[in-house]
């Protein structure tokens, strides 16, 4: 039986539900081998999803307390999902240097248009996704998607991260309506992004949240990208991006089954490799 693990989770400290301890208790009940906390890093502007500076301190304190309290029952890890927004977010080193992090997830949820400096939020309701493309990129989805991947590549080449989160999340609301992921320009962006992943030694997560939440028809990343990762020998892992303790194992088995079908023989986690 594949050991249970999850390194992408969000509690009440950011945009998740329930306390961190409830996640730990649920993980223990499910006989997890390892579990990681990964709250959204603080950002220099008001929002509804990330830690505040004071909340960040409480988050770290809670994680260290729980690691001590439950250390004999489960392997717990303190992580952080760090947003990369050029000109706005702190360098990842600032978090790693000042916090006893066990790992980091680098993600792009907010895309900054270079000329105007305006920010497109890709992770909210579909109406905001569309309005962002219309207002910031003059309705040009190719330009908007290109900006997302260019920002992702910049993150990979300038920051230190262990795991890259939902690498193709820009497709979430698309469902092939405004752009086709099969087009050459899109596949070229994927190839360039994966080359940066390879060169910087990151783990790519298979993130199941889009499917079990009903927002997408396929995982992040899509199956064609999984084949590219296999060809490039890029390590993979499965995370559920849980925002509630009930979501800790959502599509966990299905995600690993897909990786095995593609040809992966093992996954890599911050605590080591697992055969699948």
C-alpha positions as CSV (number, residue, x, y, z in Angstrom):
1,X,0.0,0.0,0.0
2,X,1.3,3.4,-0.9
3,X,2.2,5.5,2.2
4,X,-0.1,8.4,2.6
5,X,1.4,11.9,2.5
6,X,0.3,15.5,1.6
7,X,2.5,18.6,1.5
8,X,0.1,21.2,0.2
9,X,-2.5,22.3,2.7
10,X,-4.2,25.5,3.9
11,X,-5.7,25.9,7.4
12,X,-7.7,28.8,9.0
13,X,-4.4,30.8,9.2
14,X,-4.9,31.6,5.5
15,X,-7.8,30.6,3.2
16,X,-8.5,27.2,4.5
17,X,-10.9,25.9,7.1
18,X,-10.3,24.4,10.5
19,X,-7.2,24.6,12.7
20,X,-3.8,23.1,11.9
21,X,-4.3,20.6,14.7
22,X,-7.5,19.3,13.1
23,X,-5.5,18.6,9.9
24,X,-2.9,16.7,12.0
25,X,-5.6,14.7,13.8
26,X,-7.2,13.8,10.5
27,X,-3.9,12.8,9.0
28,X,-3.1,10.6,12.0
29,X,-6.6,9.0,11.8
30,X,-5.9,8.2,8.1
31,X,-2.5,6.7,9.1
32,X,-0.5,9.2,7.1
33,X,3.3,8.8,7.0
34,X,3.9,12.5,6.6
35,X,2.0,15.8,6.4
36,X,3.2,19.3,5.6
37,X,1.7,22.7,6.4
38,X,1.9,25.2,3.5
39,X,0.1,28.4,4.3
40,X,0.1,31.2,1.7
41,X,3.0,33.6,2.3
42,X,2.3,37.2,3.4
43,X,1.9,39.7,0.6
44,X,2.5,43.5,0.7
45,X,-1.2,44.4,0.0
46,X,-4.5,43.5,1.6
47,X,-6.2,40.3,0.4
48,X,-8.4,37.5,1.7
49,X,-6.2,34.5,1.2
50,X,-2.6,35.0,2.5
51,X,-1.0,35.2,5.9
52,X,-0.6,38.6,7.5
53,X,2.8,39.3,9.1
54,X,1.4,38.7,12.5
55,X,-0.5,35.7,11.3
56,X,2.8,34.3,9.8
57,X,4.3,34.4,13.3
58,X,1.4,32.6,14.8
59,X,1.4,30.0,12.0
60,X,5.0,29.2,12.5
61,X,4.5,28.9,16.3
62,X,1.5,26.6,15.8
63,X,3.4,24.4,13.4
64,X,6.4,24.0,15.7
65,X,4.1,23.3,18.7
66,X,2.3,20.6,16.7
67,X,5.5,19.0,15.4
68,X,6.6,18.7,19.1
69,X,3.2,17.5,20.3
70,X,2.6,14.8,17.6
71,X,6.1,14.0,16.5
72,X,5.9,10.5,17.9
73,X,2.8,9.7,15.8
74,X,3.4,11.4,12.4
75,X,6.2,13.1,10.5
76,X,5.2,16.8,10.3
77,X,6.9,19.4,8.1
78,X,6.7,23.2,8.2
79,X,6.4,24.6,4.7
80,X,5.1,27.7,2.9
81,X,3.4,28.3,-0.4
82,X,5.2,31.5,-1.6
83,X,3.6,33.7,-4.2
84,X,6.0,35.2,-6.8
85,X,4.9,38.6,-8.1
86,X,7.8,40.6,-9.6
87,X,8.0,44.0,-8.0
88,X,5.7,43.1,-5.2
89,X,6.6,39.8,-3.4
90,X,9.7,39.3,-1.2
91,X,12.5,37.1,-2.4
92,X,12.0,33.5,-1.2
93,X,15.3,33.7,0.6
94,X,13.8,36.2,3.0
95,X,11.3,33.5,4.2
96,X,13.8,30.7,4.2
97,X,16.5,32.7,6.0
98,X,14.2,33.9,8.9
99,X,12.0,30.9,9.3
100,X,12.8,27.2,10.1
101,X,11.1,26.0,6.9
102,X,11.4,22.4,5.9
103,X,10.4,23.1,2.3
104,X,8.8,25.7,0.1
105,X,6.2,25.6,-2.7
106,X,6.6,28.3,-5.3
107,X,3.4,29.4,-7.1
108,X,1.9,32.0,-9.4
109,X,-1.6,33.1,-8.6
110,X,-1.3,36.8,-9.6
111,X,0.2,37.7,-13.0
112,X,1.8,41.1,-13.3
113,X,1.6,42.7,-16.8
114,X,5.1,44.2,-17.4
115,X,4.2,47.5,-19.0
116,X,1.3,48.6,-16.9
117,X,2.2,46.8,-13.7
118,X,-1.5,45.8,-13.4
119,X,-2.1,42.4,-11.8
120,X,-4.4,39.6,-13.1
121,X,-5.7,37.3,-10.4
122,X,-6.2,33.8,-12.1
123,X,-7.5,32.0,-9.0
124,X,-10.8,33.7,-8.2
125,X,-14.2,33.4,-9.8
126,X,-14.3,33.0,-13.6
127,X,-15.8,36.5,-14.0
128,X,-12.7,38.0,-12.5
129,X,-10.5,35.8,-14.7
130,X,-12.2,37.1,-17.8
131,X,-12.3,40.7,-16.7
132,X,-8.6,40.6,-15.9
133,X,-7.8,39.5,-19.4
134,X,-10.1,42.1,-20.9
135,X,-8.9,45.0,-18.8
136,X,-5.2,44.2,-18.5
137,X,-4.4,42.3,-21.7
138,X,-7.0,43.9,-24.0
139,X,-8.8,40.5,-24.3
140,X,-5.7,38.8,-25.6
141,X,-5.6,35.4,-23.9
142,X,-2.4,34.4,-25.7
143,X,-0.7,37.4,-24.2
144,X,-2.1,36.7,-20.7
145,X,-1.1,33.1,-20.7
146,X,2.3,33.9,-22.0
147,X,2.7,36.4,-19.2
148,X,1.8,33.7,-16.7
149,X,4.4,31.2,-18.0
150,X,7.1,33.9,-18.3
151,X,6.5,34.9,-14.7
152,X,6.7,31.2,-13.7
153,X,10.0,30.9,-15.5
154,X,11.3,34.0,-13.9
155,X,10.4,32.5,-10.5
156,X,12.2,29.3,-11.3
157,X,15.3,31.1,-12.4
158,X,15.6,33.7,-9.6
159,X,14.1,32.0,-6.5
160,X,14.9,28.9,-4.5
161,X,11.9,26.6,-4.2
162,X,11.5,22.9,-3.6
163,X,8.1,22.2,-5.2
164,X,6.4,24.1,-8.0
165,X,2.7,24.4,-7.3
166,X,-0.1,23.8,-9.9
167,X,2.3,24.6,-12.7
168,X,-0.4,25.1,-15.4
169,X,-3.1,26.6,-13.2
170,X,-3.7,29.3,-15.8
171,X,-5.9,26.8,-17.7
172,X,-8.3,26.4,-14.7
173,X,-11.2,28.5,-16.1
174,X,-10.4,28.0,-19.7
175,X,-11.6,24.4,-20.5
176,X,-10.4,25.0,-24.1
177,X,-12.8,28.0,-24.5
178,X,-10.4,30.9,-25.2
179,X,-7.2,29.1,-26.0
180,X,-6.2,25.6,-27.0
181,X,-3.5,24.0,-24.9
182,X,-2.6,21.9,-28.0
183,X,-1.5,24.9,-30.0
184,X,2.2,25.2,-30.7
185,X,2.7,28.5,-28.9
186,X,1.3,27.0,-25.7
187,X,3.3,23.8,-25.9
188,X,6.4,25.9,-26.6
189,X,5.7,27.8,-23.3
190,X,5.3,24.5,-21.5
191,X,8.6,23.2,-22.9
192,X,10.4,26.4,-21.8
193,X,8.9,26.2,-18.4
194,X,9.8,22.5,-17.9
195,X,13.4,23.2,-19.0
196,X,13.6,25.8,-16.2
197,X,12.2,23.2,-13.8
198,X,14.7,20.7,-14.9
199,X,17.7,23.1,-14.6
200,X,16.6,24.2,-11.1
201,X,15.9,20.8,-9.7
202,X,12.3,21.3,-8.5
203,X,9.6,18.7,-7.8
204,X,6.5,19.2,-9.9
205,X,3.3,18.4,-7.9
206,X,0.3,16.7,-9.4
207,X,-2.3,18.9,-7.8
208,X,-5.7,17.3,-7.6
209,X,-7.8,20.2,-6.2
210,X,-9.0,21.5,-9.5
211,X,-10.7,18.1,-10.3
212,X,-12.3,17.3,-7.0
213,X,-13.5,20.9,-6.6
214,X,-15.1,20.7,-10.0
215,X,-13.1,23.7,-11.4
216,X,-11.2,21.7,-14.0
217,X,-11.6,18.4,-16.0
218,X,-8.0,17.4,-15.5
219,X,-5.3,17.7,-12.9
220,X,-2.6,20.3,-12.7
221,X,-0.6,19.5,-14.7
222,X,-2.4,18.0,-17.6
223,X,-1.5,14.5,-18.8
224,X,0.5,15.7,-21.8
225,X,2.7,17.7,-19.5
226,X,3.2,14.6,-17.3
227,X,4.6,12.7,-20.3
228,X,7.0,15.6,-20.9
229,X,8.1,15.5,-17.2
230,X,8.8,11.8,-17.5
231,X,10.9,12.3,-20.6
232,X,12.9,15.0,-18.9
233,X,13.3,12.9,-15.7
234,X,11.6,15.6,-13.6
235,X,10.5,14.3,-10.2
236,X,6.8,14.3,-9.4
237,X,4.6,14.0,-6.2
238,X,0.9,14.1,-5.6
239,X,-0.7,16.9,-3.4
240,X,-4.4,17.6,-2.8
241,X,-4.0,21.3,-1.9
242,X,-6.4,20.6,0.9
243,X,-8.4,23.5,2.3
244,X,-10.3,21.3,4.8
245,X,-9.2,18.2,6.7
246,X,-11.8,16.1,4.7
247,X,-9.8,16.9,1.5
248,X,-6.5,15.3,2.6
249,X,-6.8,12.3,0.4
250,X,-9.0,13.6,-2.4
251,X,-7.9,11.9,-5.6
252,X,-4.7,10.8,-3.9
253,X,-4.9,7.2,-5.3
254,X,-6.2,8.4,-8.6
255,X,-3.3,10.8,-9.0
256,X,-0.7,8.1,-8.3
257,X,-2.5,5.7,-10.6
258,X,-2.2,8.3,-13.4
259,X,1.5,8.8,-12.8
260,X,2.0,5.1,-12.9
261,X,0.1,4.8,-16.1
262,X,2.2,7.6,-17.7
263,X,5.3,5.6,-16.7
264,X,6.5,7.0,-13.4
265,X,7.9,4.3,-11.1
266,X,8.3,6.5,-8.0
267,X,7.5,9.9,-6.6
268,X,9.7,12.3,-4.7
269,X,8.7,14.1,-1.5
270,X,10.6,16.2,0.9
271,X,11.2,13.2,3.1
272,X,12.4,10.9,0.3
273,X,11.3,8.8,-2.6
274,X,8.4,6.4,-2.7
275,X,7.9,3.6,-5.3
276,X,4.4,3.5,-6.9
